[in-house]
Amino acid sequence: MSSHAAPRAARDATSPPGPVLAVDGLSVGYRTGHGTKTAVRNVSFELGPGQVLALVGESGSGKSTIGHAILGLLPVGGRVLSGAVRYQGRTISDLSGDRLRALRGRAISLIPQDPTVSLDPVRRVGPQVEDALRLHTSLDTEARRARVHELFELVGFHHVERRYRQFPHELSGGMRQRVLIAAAVAAEPDVIVADEPTSGLDATVQAQVLDLIDDLRRRSGTAVLLITHDLGVAADRSDLVGVLRDGRLAELAPTASFVRNPRDEYSRHLLDNVPSRLSFTRDRAGRAPSERPEEPAVEVTNLSKHYGGHTAVDDVSFTVPRGRTFSIVGESGSGKSTTARVLTGLTRPTAGQVSVLGTQLGALSTKAFRPLRRDVQIVFQNPYASFDPRFDVLSVVEEPLRSFQPAGSSRRHRRENRDRVAAALEAASLPASFLHRHPRELSGGQRQRVAIARALVLEPKVVVLDEPISALDVSVQAQILELLVTLQSELGLTYVFISHDLAVVRAISDRVAVMRRGRIVEQGDIAQVFERPASPYTAELLGAIAGRRLAHR
C-alpha cells in the first residue's frame, strides 16, 4: 500500500460492521416524451469487503444503470425512483452533488467501459490520473507525480515516466484500460464499479486486466461490482452472480452454485448459449466425398501487405475448400482484418498470390474485380457504421442489387429487387415487416441479420465475416452463429471467419489459422489446434479463454 494515501485501517476503524455497499429496493427511471420509463425495478444486493459481485445480463437489462446510480452518475433525465444505495451503512443515494463528488473516487470509484471516450485525447495520461489525487489527497505536485509512477508500476507498466508523458492515442486499448484502472485505485477506494472493463479487448489482454483487478482486490480488500455481459468472465472472476433481466434481478447466488445449478430459467438460457458450450451439427451442401480432394474456394500463397514501412501481413498461405469454414484468429494488429480486406478486393496485396473461385486477384483493378463482387461478400463487425442512416432496411439490402443494374432501372427491376430483398431477409430470419424500418430502430442482433441479408442478396459463394458477433450479447451471438451454420448447409457457402474469440471459433470452424504480428504461427483442423497446440503462442491464447468452468458444468 502506498504511503501517500490514508491507510485503509484508519478509515475503517470507525466504519460500522456489515456490507461495504448495499443496494436496497433500488428502482431507477428515465424521463421520456411519454412519461417516465423504469429501467431498474426493486433491485437489492449487498457487497462485503474484498467480495466480487458480477452483474450479468443482456443489453438493456439495467446493469450499467445500477452502476451509474451507485456513483450518482445517471445521465440527464435519469433519477432514483425508490430504494436506497448505502455505503458502509450510510445512505448516499440522496446526497447532493458536491457531497457525492467528495465520495466518488475516494470511497467508490469507476472503471468505465471505453477508455477511448473516458480519457481526454489532448492531455497526457499521467496528469489525468493525478486528477483523482488532486481531488482526494493533500499531496503536493511532486508527491502526486511519484504516486502516479507507483500506480503505473502497479498496473504493470514499464518505463513509467515515458507512459506518464504519453497521450491516449499513443497507447494500445489494453494500455489505456490500465490507465483507467490506475486512476480508479489512486485514492484506494473501498468499492470499485467496473463497468464492462474488458469489453472489446483481446483474450490475453482481457486476462491481464482482470488479473490486475483481482490482484488489487486481494492486496487492499476492495469490493468490486463487476458489470459484464460475458458469463465466462463472471464465472471465473466473481464470488456472487446477479442475473438481470428487464431491470429485475432474476437470480442472485454464489458463483459456484449458479454455474452448477442455476435456479432461474433465463439464467439457464444464458448459460446454455455461452460460446464454449455451443456445438453445431453441420451437413454442408455439396461437400465432395471424403476420398476425393475438395475443390478450393480460396487459395492464398505467400501473401504480404505493406503500408509504408509497416508490414501488416507477412508471407501468409492457406487454402479454404468450398463449403467449409476457415477461421483466422489473433489479437489486435495481428493482420486478420488486412487479410480479409485483400480477399474481398478492398486492399491490393504487396506480394504473393490470392485466388478466389479460380480468379487471381493480385493484378485485378477495382473495375476488373467488380464481376467477382457478386460471388464474394463481406460482413463487418459494426454493421451500423456501414449503413446509410437515411436508408430503410429495404434500401440497405437492395443497395448491392442496384449497383449491378443499369441506371434508370425499370419498375420490373424494382419489383424483382423487393422480392429478392424479402427472400434475403427471410433467409436471415427477419420478417418482411422489417422492410421499412430504419437501422436505428433495430437491436444489435437485428442489424447484424440485416448485414447478413445484404451480403446474401447477390447469392455469393464466399462470405468473409470480420468479427461479426463480437459486439453482441451471448444469446444473440448463439442465434447468429446458428443462422450462419444453417445458411452454409442450405446454400453451400464458404466462410472465412475473422475473430479474436477462440470459443466462438471452436464452435463454428473446420480449420483455423492463428496469426501473430502478421504471420501465421499455426494452422490445422480445429480439434488438432485446440487440443494439441504446437505453438506456445496458441497455447497462451487458449489459456486466456474465459469461462472454462462453464464448458464443463
Stockholm file with secondary structure:
# STOCKHOLM 1.0

chainA/1-553         MSSHAAPRAARDATSPPGPVLAVDGLSVGYRTGHGTKTAVRNVSFELGPGQVLALVGESGSGKSTIGHAILGLLPVGGRVLSGAVRYQGRTISDLSGDRLRALRGRAISLIPQDPTVSLDPVRRVGPQVEDALRLHTSLDTEARRARVHELFELVGFHHVERRYRQFPHELSGGMRQRVLIAAAVAAEPDVIVADEPTSGLDATVQAQVLDLIDDLRRRSGTAVLLITHDLGVAADRSDLVGVLRDGRLAELAPTASFVRNPRDEYSRHLLDNVPSRLSFTRDRAGRAPSERPEEPAVEVTNLSKHYGGHTAVDDVSFTVPRGRTFSIVGESGSGKSTTARVLTGLTRPTAGQVSVLGTQLGALSTKAFRPLRRDVQIVFQNPYASFDPRFDVLSVVEEPLRSFQPAGSSRRHRRENRDRVAAALEAASLPASFLHRHPRELSGGQRQRVAIARALVLEPKVVVLDEPISALDVSVQAQILELLVTLQSELGLTYVFISHDLAVVRAISDRVAVMRRGRIVEQGDIAQVFERPASPYTAELLGAIAGRRLAHR
#=GR chainA/1-553 SS CCTTSCCHHHHHTTSCSSCSEEEEEEEEEEEETTEEEEEEEEEEEEECTTCEEEEECCTTSSHHHHHHHHHTCCCTTEEEEEEEEEETTEECTTCCHHHHHHHBTTTEEEECSCHHHHSCTTSCHHHHHHHHHHHHCCCCHHHHHHHHHHHHHHTTCSSHHHHHTCCGGGSCHHHHHHHHHHHHHTTCCSEEEEESTTTTCCHHHHHHHHHHHHHHHHHHCCEEEEEESCHHHHHHHCSEEEEEETTEEEEEEEHHHHHHCCCSHHHHHHHHTCGGGCCCCCCCTTCCCTTSCCCEEEEEEEEEEEETTEEEEEEEEEEEETTCEEEEECCTTSSHHHHHHHHTTSSCCSEEEEEETTEECTTCCHHHHHHHHTTEEEECSCHHHHSCTTCCHHHHHHHHHHHTSCSSCCHHHHHHHHHHHHHHHHHTTCCGGGTTCCGGGSCHHHHHHHHHHHHHTTCCSEEEEESCSTTSCHHHHHHHHHHHHHHHHHHCCEEEEEESCHHHHHHHCSEEEEEETTEEEEEEEHHHHHHSCCSHHHHHHHHTCSCHHHHTC
#=GC SS_cons         CCTTSCCHHHHHTTSCSSCSEEEEEEEEEEEETTEEEEEEEEEEEEECTTCEEEEECCTTSSHHHHHHHHHTCCCTTEEEEEEEEEETTEECTTCCHHHHHHHBTTTEEEECSCHHHHSCTTSCHHHHHHHHHHHHCCCCHHHHHHHHHHHHHHTTCSSHHHHHTCCGGGSCHHHHHHHHHHHHHTTCCSEEEEESTTTTCCHHHHHHHHHHHHHHHHHHCCEEEEEESCHHHHHHHCSEEEEEETTEEEEEEEHHHHHHCCCSHHHHHHHHTCGGGCCCCCCCTTCCCTTSCCCEEEEEEEEEEEETTEEEEEEEEEEEETTCEEEEECCTTSSHHHHHHHHTTSSCCSEEEEEETTEECTTCCHHHHHHHHTTEEEECSCHHHHSCTTCCHHHHHHHHHHHTSCSSCCHHHHHHHHHHHHHHHHHTTCCGGGTTCCGGGSCHHHHHHHHHHHHHTTCCSEEEEESCSTTSCHHHHHHHHHHHHHHHHHHCCEEEEEESCHHHHHHHCSEEEEEETTEEEEEEEHHHHHHSCCSHHHHHHHHTCSCHHHHTC
//
